[in-house]
Amino acid sequence: MCAIVGIYTKKKNVCLSLYNALTVLQHRGQDAAGMSVYGEDNTLKIHKNNGLVRDVFSSEIMESMMGGTYGIGHTRYPTAGQIDNTEAQPFYVNSPYGIVLVHNGNLVNTVKLKSDVENNNKRHINSSSDSELLLNVFADCLTDEAQSGNNLTNLMIENAVKKLHSRVEGAYSVILLIVGYGLVAFRDPNGIRPLIYGVKESNNFIVASESVAIDCLGYDIVGDVKPGQTIIFKDNDMYKSHYPEGSLNPCIFEYVYLARPDSIIDGINVYKSRLEMGKSLAKKIKKVLTKEELNNIDVVIPIPDTSRSSALPISILLKKELREAFVKNRYIGRTFIMPGQKIRKKSVKQKLNTIDVEFKNKNVLLIDDSIVRGNTSKQIVEMAKEAGAKKIYFASASPKITYPNVYGIDMPYVEELIAYKRSTEEICDIIGADKLIFQNLIDLENAVKKFNSKINSFDSSCFSGKYITPGVNDKYLENLYKIRNQKNEY
């Protein structure tokens, strides 16, 4: 889960718009940020480093990035590879043409791809990032198309992306900057990770991970990049690929947790989908809790921020008061996407504090978006008890997470998932709640699908264990665990 954005315009100083877009997409990645711009003076500028957008791009750095008319940006949330600034994006290759890439997702056939690129195509990969690998694969495909010696065309780029689709497995939404040509955006044939584009004044274009970036810059949304589709922004115009697109299987976790509630992803309003999740979860709560337990609930309390949307309809349907009883420190990042277990554990109590009067001598129903490792949930229950809660019922807007996500979310290995090989009652005992309720998978999917009937299925692999792309087996998952475990040991 990273943020990517590209802006094509004839107006100078595109870096300022990229900065603003990356800022509103900061929730998608806090590890690193980067930007590349190209201008009428034929100068390509790239800057990237570890840290938040505001820290990576100081006023001095922004002054040095001025002058560009089109460019791309990225905020990084690590899923594979080491945590250092060599992994920050964008990545650049100078052959052919000079290409810069930003990527959101995760590839699952990297071993074969790296062997092909390094041994057969004589390219050197300088990092462990699958994004750098993806860039070199595209460069190979474009080189094949350019062997005729003709000038670069949209059709050549389209064919290169088509070849890339045949070689790459996994989730990938990509934006490329081709020096002196324009921007290229494409999405994997399964449409797992989001990508949406917009227009302003008919000849200024933006493409980004979420619609909030389009909204904040005053662009009008045109639509989502379709699965397998390529869109090229060049010469104040937009070119769309002609070959057949794939099937739409968006990541269900975008709607549960990852995306901002004010975003629209694949035609679905994230806020409305979370309200619907709350309605279906309320029905499940009524089935699981006894009549006496339901009657004894004094208050419904969301765990900020994502679960607030789901908690509202729950309070209404259960006819219970909704209270904000946790105060969030806005200057602490999202614990779920923090690299390393030690940092996650330390940051929970720094991030949240209780309003004791809302807990004291009350039976409370806590609502969260999901339970992954369980450390955060356990600490939250402890905080509620310390604040004086009598009974604590805990409800998750998503089902049990029992499988790792391999398409761009850091759920590294099954043994770290609290729900792996455990019953609901066992999980409840571990986190210390009096009762625990999980959403049903079919109810979750229906809550999102309600707003876009064209979606036939989702990537719900972390709940179901059914992976959309080939090559995800026990051997792959064990290797992924080793890579990510090394990353988290510091």
N, C-alpha and C positions, 0 to 999 in steps of 0.2 A: 504494500500500500504506500504509494508515493503520490506526489502531486506533479503534474506536468502542465505546461502552458506554452502556447506559441501565438505570436501576434504578427500579422503582416499588414503593413501600412506604409504609405509614402511620407508620413509625418516623421520628423526626426525625434530623437530621444525616446525611442521605444522602450528603453530600459526602465523608464519611470512607470510605464504601464505594466511591464513585467513584474516590477517590484510590488506594485499594489496587488496584482493578481496573486502572486506567491504569498503575500501576507494573509489574504483571506483563505488561502489553501494550506496554511501552516499546520492545521490539525492533521493533515495527511502525512506529515513527516517532520521530525524535529531534530534529526541527526545531522543533516547537512543541507546546504542550499547552493544553487549555482545558476549561472545565466550566460548566454552567448548572444551577441548581437552583430549584425552586419549592416553596413551603411553605404551610401552613395560614394564615399571615398574609397570603396573597395577594401575596407579594413575589417577583419574579423576579430572580435574581442571576446574573451572567455574569462570568467572569474568564478571560482567555486571554493568552498571550504566547509569544515565542520561548523555546526552551530545553527541558530535560528536565522531567519531572513534578515532581521534587523541588525544582527551581529556580523553576519557575513558581508553585508553590503553597507559599509560605512559611507558617510558623505563623500569622503575622498575617493572611495572605490566607485561610487555612483557617478562622480564627475568624470572618471576615466572611461566609463561605459557610454558616455553621451555620444550622440551623432548617428547611432544606428537607426535604421528604418524598419527592420524586421528581426525577430529574435525568438529564442526559446528559453524557458526556465524550468527549474526543478527543485522540489524539496524532498529529501531522502528519509525514508524509514527503512532501516536495514532488514532484509529477509535472508540474504545469503551473502557471504563474503565478510571481510574484516571491517572493523569500524575504524577507518582512518580516512584522511582526506583524499587518498588515491582512489577511493571508491565513490567520491562525490561526483555528481553529474553536472553538466553535460560531458560526454566523451567525444573525441575528435579523431578523425583520420584524414590524411591529406590526399589519399588516392582511392578512387578517382574523384576529381573535382573539388575535394574538400568538403567533408560532411560532418555535421555535429548532431548528436542524438541525445534525447531524453526519453526515458522509458519507465512505465509503471507496470509492474507484474512480476512474473518469475517463470523462467524457462525450466523445463524438466528433462531435456535431453542435452544438457550442456557438455557432458563428457564426449559424446560423439561429435557435437558441433565444434568443440575446441580442437579435437584431433583433426577434423576436416580442414579447419581454417589454418591451423599451424603447419600441418604436414602437407596437405594438398595445395593449399593456396599461398603458402609461405608468408603468412601474416603472423605477427607477434602480439600476444595478448599480455598486457602489462599488469593486470589486476585479476582478482578472483570474481569480479563483477560480471554477471550474465548480461548486463547492459552493454558493456564494452564488447562482449562476444557477439551480441545481436547486431551491433553497429558494423562489425567486420563481416558478418554474414551478409548484411545488406550491401556492403561495399563490394563483396565478391559477386553478388547477383547483378549489381549495376555494372560492374566491369565486364561481365559476360555480354550485357546488352550494348555496351559501348565499343565493342571490338571492331565494329564496322567503321569507326572513325568519324561517324556523323556527329553533329552537335546534339547535345542532350535534349530530349523531348519528354513531354508528359507521358507518352506511350512507353518509352523506355523505362521510366520510373515505375509506371504501373506494372509492367512485365517483371521488373526486378522484385517488386513486392510480392507478386504472385509466386515467383520462384522461392522467395523467402518463406512464404506460408507452407510450401511443400517440404521445407527442410526443418522448420522450427516447430517444437511442441511446447505447449504451455500457455500462459496468459501474458499478453503484451498489448498495451496501448502505447503508441510511439509517435513522437513528433521529431522530424528531421529538419535541419537547416542545411540546404545545399548552397554553398558559397556562390554568389552571383546569380542564383537562379530563383530561389524562393523557399517556401516551407512545404513539407510533406507530412501528412498525418495518416496513420492507419491503425487498424485494430485486428486482433486475432480472429480467426473464423468462428470461434465460439462466443465472442463478445463478453468475455469474463470480466475484464476491468473496464471501467467507464471512460468515455471520451465524447465530448459534445462541442459543437462549434456555433459561432454567431457572426453577425455582420453589423456594421455601422456605416451609414452614409454610402451604401452600395459597394464600396471598394476597400473597406478596411475590415479585416477578418481576425477572429480569435478562435482558438481551439484549446480546450482545457479538460481537466479531469472532472470538474463539477461546474454546474451552471452558475454558482455564486460568483465565480471569477468573471463570467460574462456579464452578469447583472451589475457588479460593482463598477465596471468600467463603462457602463452605459451602452453596451452592445445589445442587439436583439438576437434571441436564440433562433437558430435555423433548424437544428435538429441534432440527433446523436449520429456519430460516425457508426455506420452499420457494421456488423460482424464481417470481417474479411474485406471491408471497403478501404480504398485509398482516396484521399482528397488532397489536391495540390493547390496551393495558393501562390499565384505568380502573376505579375503584370496587372495588378488590380482586378484579377479575375479568379474564379474558382473552378477547378476541374475535378470531376468525379470519375472513378474507375468504372469500366463497363462490364468486367467479368462478374459472374454470379457471386453473391454474398453467401456467408455461412448462416448458421442458426444462432439465435440469441439465447445465451445461457448466463445471465449476469450473476455475479457473486451476491448471494443473499445477505452476506455480512455487511455489504455496503449500506443496506437499508436498516439493519439491526443496530449498527454501531459506527461504521467508518465515516459515512458522509454527514455533512451538515444537514440539519432538518430543513433548511431553506433551499436545499438543492433539488433539482429535478434530474433523475437518472433514468435513462431509457423510457422516457415519457411518464415516469412515476414520481409524484410528489413525495419526497422522503418523509415529511411531517405527517401527511395523511396515512402513509403506510404504517407509521409507528402508532398512530391513533388506533388503527385497525388491529395491530398486534395487541394493544391493550384491551380491546374489546374481547378478542378471542381468549386472552389470558384470564380475563375476569371470569369467563365461563368455566375455564379449567379450575380456577381457585374455588368456585362454588361447588364443583364436583369433589375436590380433594378435601377441603376443610369440612368439619362437621358443622351442623347448624349452630351448636353452642359456640364453636370457635369463631364462626362468622359474626355471630351476634356480639361477641366479646371484643372484636377489633375496634379500637378507639380511633385510629388514624392511619392513613396511607401516606407513606413517606418515600419519595423517589430518591435514588442515589444519583446525584448530579454528574454529568448534565444529560446524557443521552436518554435516560429512562423517563425523563419528565413527560415526554409526549405520551408514552404508554401508560404512565401512572394516572393521568387525567381521566380517561374513560373508565379505568378500574375503580377510581373513587366514586364516579357517578353511578356506575352499574351496581356497585356494592353498597351504595348510599352511605359512604363514609367520608369524613373530612379529609381533605388533602392538605398536607403541611410540608413546608420546606424546613427540614430539621438538620440538614447538613449544609455548612457554609464552605464553599469551595475557594481555595486560594488560586486566583486567576494566573498567578505567575509560576505555577507548577504545571509541567506538561502532563499529557495523558499517560497514565501509568501503564496502560495496556501496550503502548507502542514504545515504551522505554527499553533500551538495550540492556540486557543483563538482569538476572533475578535479584541481585543484591540491591540495585537501584530501585526496582519496583517495590520491594519490601519497605525500604526506607521512606519512599515518597508518599505512601498512602496517608499517614497521619500528618505529614506536612501539607498534604493537599486538602484534606477534609477535617472539619471540626464540627462538633455537635452543638445544637441549641438544646441544652439539657431540659428545659421546661417542656419541650415537645415529646420527651421520652419518659419523664419521671412518672412512675406508677401507671404507665399505659401499656396496653397490648398493641403492638405496632406491626403493620404489614409493610415490609421493605420491598421496593421494586427496583430491579437492576436490569440492564439490557442483556447481560450474559454472565456466565461463570466459566472462566477459562482454567486458570491454575488453582483458583480458590483462595489464594493468599489475601487478596483484597477483600473478598467476601467475609473471610474469617475475622479480619481486623475490624471491618465495619460492624459486624455483629458484636464484637467485644466492646467497641465504642458505644454502641446502643445500650449494652448492659451496664457499662460504667456510668452512662447518663441516667440510669434508673428505670429502663424498660422492664416490664414484668414478663411479657411473652413477646417473642420475636418470630414472626412468620416471614419467610423470604421467598419471593417469586421472581423468576427469570423470564424475560420476554422472548428468549430463544431456548431451544431444546438443549439437551446435554451435548457438550462438545467432546466427542470421544475419538476423533481422528485428527491428524495434523492437516493444516491447510498448506498446500504446496504452490498456490497461485499468487502469493504476494503478501500473506499475513503471517506474522511470526508466532506460529503454534508449532514449535520445533519437533516434539516427539511425544508419543502417546503416554509414556510414563509420567510426563509433567502435567498432563491433563487430569484434573481432579475426578472427572467422570469416567475415566478409563477403567473398565472392569469393576465399577462400583455402582451399587444401587442408589436410588434417590435417598433412602434412609441413611445409608453409610455416608453420603456426601453431607447430608444434613447434620450428622453427628460431628463431622470434621469441622464444619464452619461454625458449629455451636448454636444453630437455630432450633426453634421448637418444631417447625414444620417447613418443608421446602417443596416448591411447586415449579416445574419446568413446563414451558410451552411445548405443544406437540408440533412436530415438523410440518405435517400437512396443514395445520392451522396457520403456521408462520408463512408458509409459501402462498397459501390462499389469501392471506392478509395483504401481501405485496402484489400478487397476480391480479387482484381485484381491479387495479388501476391501469392494467395493460393486458388485455386479453390475448395479445400477440405473443406473449411469453409462454412458451410451452413448458420450460423447465428452468431451474436455477442451478448454479454451482452451489450445492449444499453439502459438499464433500466432508466438511468438518463435522457435520452431524450424521451423515449417512454412510460415509466411507466409499461412496461411489464417485470416482474421479472421471472427469469428462475426457481428458486426453490420454492417449496410450503411454505406456512406459512408466507409470506410477505403480510400483510394486514394493514388496518388503525390502528388497535390496536397495532400491532408490531411497526409501524412507530412512533406512539405517544410515546411508551415506549422508543424507541431508541432516540427520541428527548430529553426526560427527562434525560437519562443517559449522553448523550453528552453535554447537556446544563449545567449540574452540573460540568462536566469536564472543561468547558470553562470559568466558573465564578471564576476568580482569578485576 
